[in-house]
Amino acid sequence: MGGLLAVLGWALAAGVQADINVGVTLSATGPAASLGIPEKNTIALLPATIAGQKVNYIVLDDASDTTTAVKNARKLIAEDKVDVIIGSTTTPNSLAMIDVVAEAETPMISMAAGAKIIEPMDAKRAWVFKTPQNDAQMATAIVEHMTNNNVRTVAYIGFADAYGEGWWNEFSKIAEVRKIQIVANERFNRGDTSVTGQVLKIIAAKPDAVLIGGAGTPAALPQKSLKEKGYKGIIYQTHGVANADFLRVCGKDCEGTFLPAGPVLVAAQLPDSNPIKKAALEYLGKYEAVHGKGSVSTFGAHAWDATKLLVSAVPEALRKAQPGTPEFRKALRDALEKTRNLTATHGVFNMSPQDHLGFDQRARVMVRIDGGTWKLVQ
């Protein structure tokens, strides 16, 4: 009888699994708040269970600060015992977190764009994945648009951090190949209130176009200054400005701006044949039902796509180990790396040991700001 009870007790225990703990660090305040707030709003829409397991989301604000992002990552791992981290919002913060998650062998899904977050692949980056398109991929789209519109000279002004530098590195390489001459290269800080000196140098160089390598509302500053000083050429922004707050802050000075973006930004304008349209409209409907029409941004969708990856990977990981264990974290990492043909709001994920993003050209569209809104460029 005692033996039977022991067997029954083991069977019941085996059927009870620990909760899945998902740590989130994002920039809900600070210069990147216009990116982090829609991400935080999206976390509230995420599923309460995955593969029948309860999911706990522990959300921390890193205030757009690199040091705080690292502290948050350490807390989530050491105190909250998370199985995976989603974050952070910005490239500098995400880069700073890599050592922490790699040391703890905890998978991380970044919501930042910099290619250096996952490249070149090494033992540390083997634990890191991301959902936004690489800056290199988006820079290619911009250069293609420039060549198609007879842009022969261009000036660059970008953030004085890893995001701005990453964009400069990728854009300048592609522009050189396409025989586009870069006539100015300037920097500014996310918290700056004036870029007059940089803008005057750019205007003096008389470029056909200007590319602003910034993200969120701070990226509006150079554009407004260029317009104020009478610049008449084409202005390009990066996919880092694809939210309503940027449109609000930049106002009429945004009109006519071109930028590459994830398809979710113009979901309703996509042709029905686009495989991403259905997934993008699903997210758009859920977000706008809570936050109002026109409130969706590409940044919240990066958080949504991170969970799409987890929904796909968790069932396989659960077959190998229990949440809360090193074995589960390793199994989850392995499952994420094997993601194939997963359609999300920004693209179709096809990951591999050497590619922890896995997007192709379907993950980008060119968009024009027209009448204070986003218009798909056909």
KEMIPA-106761 format. One record per residue (C-alpha): residue number from 1; residue in three letters; x, y, z. Coordinates in Angstrom, 1 decimal, padded with zeros to 4 digits. Each point is the difference from the previous one (the first is absolute). Layout:
# residues N
   vomi   guti        X        Y        Z
    NUM    ala        X        Y        Z
...
This chain:
# residues 378
   vomi   guti        X        Y        Z
      1    met    000.0    000.0    000.0
      2    gly    002.8    002.4    000.9
      3    gly    001.7   -000.7   -003.3
      4    leu   -003.2    000.8   -001.9
      5    leu   -000.4    003.3    001.9
      6    ala    003.6    000.9   -000.8
      7    val   -000.6   -000.6   -003.7
      8    leu   -003.2    002.1    000.0
      9    gly    001.8    002.7    001.8
     10    trp    002.8    000.0   -002.6
     11    ala   -002.6    000.1   -002.8
     12    leu   -001.8    003.0    001.5
     13    ala    003.3    001.9    000.6
     14    ala    001.1   -000.7   -003.6
     15    gly   -003.3    001.5   -001.3
     16    val    000.6    003.3    001.9
     17    gln    002.4    002.3   -001.7
     18    ala    001.5    003.2    001.2
     19    asp   -001.1    003.4   -001.4
     20    ile    002.0    001.5   -002.9
     21    asn    001.6    003.2    001.1
     22    val    000.6    002.6   -002.7
     23    gly    002.1    003.0    001.0
     24    val   -000.5    003.2   -001.9
     25    thr    002.2    003.1    000.1
     26    leu   -001.0    002.9   -002.2
     27    ser    000.3    003.8   -000.2
     28    ala   -003.3    001.3    001.2
     29    thr    001.6    003.3    001.1
     30    gly    002.9    002.0   -001.3
     31    pro    000.9    001.0   -003.6
     32    ala   -001.2   -003.3   -001.4
     33    ala   -003.4    000.1    001.8
     34    ser   -001.9    000.4   -003.3
     35    leu    001.4   -003.5   -000.9
     36    gly   -000.3   -001.6    003.4
     37    ile   -003.5    001.1    000.9
     38    pro   -001.7   -001.9   -002.9
     39    glu    002.2   -003.0    000.9
     40    lys   -001.2    000.1    003.6
     41    asn   -003.6    000.4   -001.2
     42    thr    000.4   -003.1   -002.1
     43    ile    001.3   -002.1    002.9
     44    ala   -003.4    000.5    001.6
     45    leu   -001.6   -001.7   -003.1
     46    leu    002.2   -003.1    000.1
     47    pro   -001.4   -003.4    000.7
     48    ala   -000.4   -001.1    003.6
     49    thr    000.9   -003.6   -000.9
     50    ile    002.2   -001.6   -002.6
     51    ala   -000.3   -003.7   -000.8
     52    gly   -002.3   -000.3    003.0
     53    gln    002.6    001.5    002.4
     54    lys   -000.7    003.2    002.0
     55    val    002.3    002.8   -001.1
     56    asn    001.2    002.8    002.4
     57    tyr    001.2    003.2   -001.6
     58    ile    002.3    002.0    002.3
     59    val    000.4    003.4   -001.6
     60    leu    002.7    002.5    001.0
     61    asp    000.7    003.5   -001.4
     62    asp    003.6    000.7   -000.8
     63    ala   -000.7    003.7   -000.7
     64    ser    002.0   -000.1   -003.3
     65    asp    003.2   -000.4    002.1
     66    thr    002.6   -002.6   -000.8
     67    thr    001.1   -000.5    003.7
     68    thr   -003.6   -000.5    001.1
     69    ala   -000.7   -002.5   -002.8
     70    val    003.0   -002.1    001.3
     71    lys   -001.3    000.2    003.6
     72    asn   -003.5   -001.0   -001.1
     73    ala    001.4   -003.0   -001.9
     74    arg    002.0   -001.1    003.0
     75    lys   -003.0    000.4    002.3
     76    leu   -002.3   -001.9   -002.3
     77    ile    002.4   -002.9   -000.2
     78    ala    001.2   -000.1    003.7
     79    glu   -003.1    000.9    001.9
     80    asp   -002.9   -000.8   -002.3
     81    lys    001.5   -003.1   -001.5
     82    val   -001.3    000.7   -003.5
     83    asp    000.2   -002.5   -002.8
     84    val    000.4    002.6   -002.7
     85    ile    000.5    003.8   -000.3
     86    ile   -001.8    002.2   -002.5
     87    gly    001.9    003.3   -000.5
     88    ser    001.2    002.5   -000.1
     89    thr   -001.5    002.8   -002.1
     90    thr    003.2    001.6   -001.3
     91    thr    003.2   -001.3   -001.7
     92    pro    002.5    001.3    002.7
     93    asn   -002.1   -001.6    002.8
     94    ser   -000.3   -003.3   -001.8
     95    leu    003.7   -000.2   -000.8
     96    ala    000.8    000.7    003.7
     97    met   -002.2   -002.9    001.1
     98    ile    001.6   -002.7   -002.1
     99    asp    002.8   -000.8    002.5
    100    val   -002.6   -000.4    002.8
    101    val   -002.3   -002.4   -001.8
    102    ala    002.8   -002.0   -001.5
    103    glu    001.7   -000.5    003.4
    104    ala   -003.3   -001.2    001.4
    105    glu   -000.9   -002.0   -003.1
    106    thr   -003.4    001.6   -000.2
    107    pro   -001.4    000.7   -003.5
    108    met   -000.8    003.6   -000.9
    109    ile   -002.2    001.4   -002.7
    110    ser    001.0    003.6   -000.7
    111    met   -002.5    002.6   -001.3
    112    ala    002.9    002.2   -001.5
    113    ala    001.2    000.2   -003.5
    114    gly    003.8    000.1    000.0
    115    ala    001.5   -002.9   -001.9
    116    lys    002.8   -000.3    002.5
    117    ile   -002.4   -001.3    002.6
    118    ile    000.1   -003.4   -001.9
    119    glu    003.0    000.4   -002.3
    120    pro    002.6   -001.3   -000.2
    121    met   -001.3   -003.2    001.5
    122    asp    002.1   -001.3    002.9
    123    ala   -000.4   -001.9    003.3
    124    lys   -001.6    003.0    001.7
    125    arg   -002.4    001.0   -002.8
    126    ala   -001.1   -003.6   -000.3
    127    trp   -002.4    000.9    002.9
    128    val   -001.3    003.2   -001.7
    129    phe   -002.8    000.4   -002.6
    130    lys   -001.9    003.0   -001.2
    131    thr   -003.2    001.0   -001.8
    132    pro    000.8    003.4   -001.7
    133    gln    001.4    000.1   -003.5
    134    asn    003.8    000.5   -000.1
    135    asp    001.2    003.5   -000.8
    136    ala    001.9   -001.5   -003.0
    137    gln   -003.2   -001.3   -001.5
    138    met   -001.8    003.3    000.4
    139    ala    003.0    002.0   -001.3
    140    thr   -000.1   -002.1   -003.2
    141    ala   -003.6    001.0   -000.5
    142    ile    000.8    003.7    000.4
    143    val    003.0   -000.1   -002.4
    144    glu   -002.2   -001.8   -002.6
    145    his   -002.6    002.8    000.4
    146    met    002.7    002.6   -000.4
    147    thr    001.4   -001.5   -003.2
    148    asn   -003.4   -000.3   -001.4
    149    asn   -000.6    003.7    000.7
    150    asn    003.3    001.3   -001.4
    151    val    001.5    000.9    003.3
    152    arg    003.8    000.4   -000.6
    153    thr    001.1    001.8    003.2
    154    val   -001.2   -000.6    003.5
    155    ala    000.8    001.3    003.5
    156    tyr   -000.3   -002.0    003.2
    157    ile   -000.8    001.1    003.5
    158    gly   -000.5   -002.7    002.6
    159    phe   -000.1   -000.7    003.7
    160    ala    003.4    000.1    001.8
    161    asp   -000.4   -003.6    001.2
    162    ala   -000.1   -003.6   -001.2
    163    tyr   -003.2    000.6   -002.0
    164    gly    001.3    003.0   -001.9
    165    glu    003.4   -001.6   -000.6
    166    gly   -001.6   -003.3   -001.1
    167    trp   -002.1    001.8   -002.6
    168    trp    003.0    002.0   -001.2
    169    asn    002.1   -003.1   -000.4
    170    glu   -002.7   -001.9   -002.0
    171    phe   -001.3    003.0   -002.0
    172    ser    003.5    001.3   -001.0
    173    lys    001.1   -003.4   -001.3
    174    ile   -003.1   -000.5   -002.1
    175    ala    000.0    003.6   -001.3
    176    glu    003.6   -000.4   -001.1
    177    val   -000.8   -003.1   -002.0
    178    arg   -002.9    001.8   -001.7
    179    lys    002.2    003.0   -000.8
    180    ile   -001.9    002.4    002.3
    181    gln    002.4    002.7    001.4
    182    ile   -000.3    000.8    003.7
    183    val    000.8    003.7    000.4
    184    ala   -000.5    000.3    003.8
    185    asn    000.1   -002.2    003.1
    186    glu   -001.4    001.6    003.2
    187    arg   -001.1   -001.3    003.5
    188    phe   -002.3    001.2    002.7
    189    asn   -001.1   -001.4    003.4
    190    arg   -003.5   -001.3    000.8
    191    gly   -000.5    002.7    002.6
    192    asp    001.3    003.0   -002.0
    193    thr   -002.3    003.0   -000.4
    194    ser    001.9    001.6   -003.0
    195    val    001.9   -001.3   -003.0
    196    thr    000.4    003.3   -001.8
    197    gly    003.7   -000.4   -000.5
    198    gln   -000.3   -003.4   -001.6
    199    val   -002.9    001.0   -002.2
    200    leu    001.9    003.1   -001.3
    201    lys    002.9   -002.2   -001.0
    202    ile   -002.4   -002.3   -001.8
    203    ile   -001.8    002.7   -001.9
    204    ala    003.4    001.5   -001.0
    205    ala    000.9   -003.4   -001.6
    206    lys   -003.1    000.3   -002.3
    207    pro   -001.1   -003.7    000.1
    208    asp   -002.8   -001.3   -002.1
    209    ala   -001.3   -001.9    003.1
    210    val    000.6   -000.3    003.7
    211    leu   -000.3   -003.2    002.0
    212    ile   -000.7    000.4    003.7
    213    gly    001.2   -003.0    002.0
    214    gly   -002.1    000.5    003.1
    215    ala   -002.9   -001.7    001.8
    216    gly   -003.2    001.2    001.7
    217    thr   -000.8    003.7    000.6
    218    pro    003.6    001.1    000.3
    219    ala    000.4   -000.7   -003.7
    220    ala   -002.4    002.9   -000.7
    221    leu    002.5    002.6    001.1
    222    pro    002.4   -000.1   -003.0
    223    gln   -003.0   -000.1   -002.4
    224    lys   -001.7    003.0    001.5
    225    ser    003.3    001.9    000.0
    226    leu    000.6   -000.9   -003.7
    227    lys   -003.4    001.3   -000.9
    228    glu    000.5    003.1    002.1
    229    lys    003.2    000.8   -001.8
    230    gly   -001.6   -000.4   -003.4
    231    tyr    001.2   -003.4   -001.2
    232    lys   -002.0   -001.1   -003.0
    233    gly    001.5   -003.5   -000.8
    234    ile   -001.4   -003.4    000.8
    235    ile    000.1   -001.1    003.7
    236    tyr    000.3   -003.6    001.0
    237    gln   -000.5   -001.5    003.5
    238    thr    000.6   -003.5    001.3
    239    his   -002.6   -002.5    001.2
    240    gly    000.8    001.3    003.5
    241    val   -002.6    002.8   -000.4
    242    ala   -003.0   -002.1   -001.0
    243    asn   -002.5    001.1    002.7
    244    ala   -002.7    002.6    000.5
    245    asp    002.1    002.0    002.5
    246    phe    002.6    000.8   -002.6
    247    leu   -002.7    001.2   -002.4
    248    arg   -001.4    002.2    002.8
    249    val    003.3    001.5    001.0
    250    cys    001.3    000.6   -003.5
    251    gly   -003.4    001.3   -001.3
    252    lys    000.0    001.6   -003.5
    253    asp    003.8   -000.2   -000.2
    254    cys   -000.4   -003.8   -000.5
    255    glu   -002.0    000.3   -003.2
    256    gly    001.5   -001.8   -003.0
    257    thr    002.5   -001.9    002.2
    258    phe    000.9   -003.5   -001.2
    259    leu    000.9   -002.9    002.3
    260    pro    000.2   -003.8   -000.1
    261    ala   -002.3   -001.7    002.5
    262    gly   -001.4   -003.3    001.0
    263    pro   -003.2   -001.0   -001.9
    264    val   -002.1    000.3    003.2
    265    leu    000.2    003.8   -000.3
    266    val   -002.1    000.0   -003.1
    267    ala   -001.8   -003.3    000.5
    268    ala   -003.3    001.0   -001.5
    269    gln    001.7    001.3   -003.1
    270    leu    001.8   -003.3   -000.7
    271    pro   -001.3   -002.1   -002.9
    272    asp   -002.1   -003.0    001.1
    273    ser    002.7   -002.2   -001.6
    274    asn    002.6    001.1    002.6
    275    pro    000.3   -002.8    002.6
    276    ile    000.7    002.5    002.8
    277    lys   -003.2    001.9   -000.4
    278    lys   -002.2   -002.3    002.1
    279    ala    002.5   -000.2    002.9
    280    ala    000.5    003.8   -000.1
    281    leu   -003.7    000.7    000.0
    282    glu   -000.6   -002.4    002.9
    283    tyr    002.4    002.0    002.2
    284    leu   -001.3    003.3   -001.3
    285    gly   -003.5   -000.9    001.0
    286    lys    000.9   -001.1    003.5
    287    tyr    002.2    003.0    000.7
    288    glu   -002.4    002.6   -001.4
    289    ala   -002.9   -001.5    001.9
    290    val    001.7    001.0    003.2
    291    his    001.9    003.2   -001.0
    292    gly   -002.0    001.5   -002.9
    293    lys    000.1    000.2   -003.7
    294    gly    003.4    001.0   -001.5
    295    ser    001.8   -000.9    003.3
    296    val    002.0   -002.9   -001.4
    297    ser    003.7    000.3   -000.5
    298    thr    002.6   -002.4   -001.3
    299    phe    001.7    000.0    003.4
    300    gly   -002.9   -001.6    001.8
    301    ala   -000.1   -002.6   -002.7
    302    his    003.6   -000.9    000.7
    303    ala   -001.2   -001.1    003.5
    304    trp   -002.9   -001.9   -001.6
    305    asp    002.3   -001.8   -002.3
    306    ala    002.3   -001.0    002.8
    307    thr   -002.9   -001.8    001.6
    308    lys   -000.9   -001.6   -003.3
    309    leu    003.5   -001.5    000.1
    310    leu   -000.6   -001.3    003.5
    311    val   -003.3   -001.5   -000.9
    312    ser    001.7   -001.9   -002.7
    313    ala    003.0   -001.1    002.0
    314    val   -001.4   -000.7    003.5
    315    pro   -001.8   -003.3   -000.9
    316    glu    003.2   -001.6   -001.3
    317    ala    001.9    001.2    003.1
    318    leu   -002.6   -001.4    002.3
    319    arg    000.5   -003.4   -001.5
    320    lys    003.6    000.1    001.2
    321    ala    000.0    001.7    003.4
    322    gln   -002.0    001.9    002.6
    323    pro   -000.2    003.8    000.2
    324    gly    002.3    001.5    002.7
    325    thr    002.9   -002.3   -000.9
    326    pro    003.2    000.5   -002.0
    327    glu   -001.1   -002.9   -002.2
    328    phe   -003.2    001.8   -000.9
    329    arg    001.9    003.3   -000.9
    330    lys    002.3   -002.0   -002.2
    331    ala   -002.8   -001.9   -001.7
    332    leu   -001.9    003.3   -000.5
    333    arg    003.2    001.6   -001.6
    334    asp    000.3   -003.1   -002.3
    335    ala   -003.7    000.2   -001.0
    336    leu    000.2    003.7   -000.8
    337    glu    003.0   -000.6   -002.2
    338    lys   -002.0   -002.6   -002.0
    339    thr   -002.9    002.4   -000.7
    340    arg   -001.2   -000.6   -003.6
    341    asn   -002.7    001.7   -002.1
    342    leu   -001.5    001.9    002.9
    343    thr   -002.1    002.9   -001.3
    344    ala   -000.1    003.0    002.3
    345    thr   -000.9    003.7   -000.2
    346    his    003.4    001.1   -001.4
    347    gly    000.9   -003.0   -002.2
    348    val    000.5   -003.7   -000.3
    349    phe    002.6   -001.5    002.5
    350    asn    002.4   -002.6   -001.4
    351    met    002.8   -000.3    002.6
    352    ser    003.1   -002.0    000.0
    353    pro    003.2   -000.5    002.2
    354    gln    001.5    002.9   -002.0
    355    asp   -003.1    002.3   -000.3
    356    his   -001.9    000.9    003.1
    357    leu   -002.5    002.2   -001.9
    358    gly   -000.7   -001.8   -003.1
    359    phe   -001.9    002.6   -002.0
    360    asp    000.0    000.4   -003.8
    361    gln   -001.1    002.9   -002.2
    362    arg   -003.7   -000.6    001.0
    363    ala    000.9    001.7    003.3
    364    arg    000.3    003.4   -001.4
    365    val   -002.1    002.6   -002.0
    366    met    000.8    003.5   -000.9
    367    val   -002.4    002.6    001.5
    368    arg   -000.6    003.7   -000.6
    369    ile   -001.4    002.4    002.5
    370    asp   -003.0    001.7   -001.7
    371    gly   -002.7    002.0    001.6
    372    gly    001.3   -000.8    003.5
    373    thr   -000.2   -003.8   -000.5
    374    trp    001.8   -002.9   -001.5
    375    lys   -000.4   -000.8   -003.7
    376    leu    001.3   -003.2   -001.6
    377    val    002.3    000.8   -002.9
    378    gln   -001.0   -002.3   -002.9
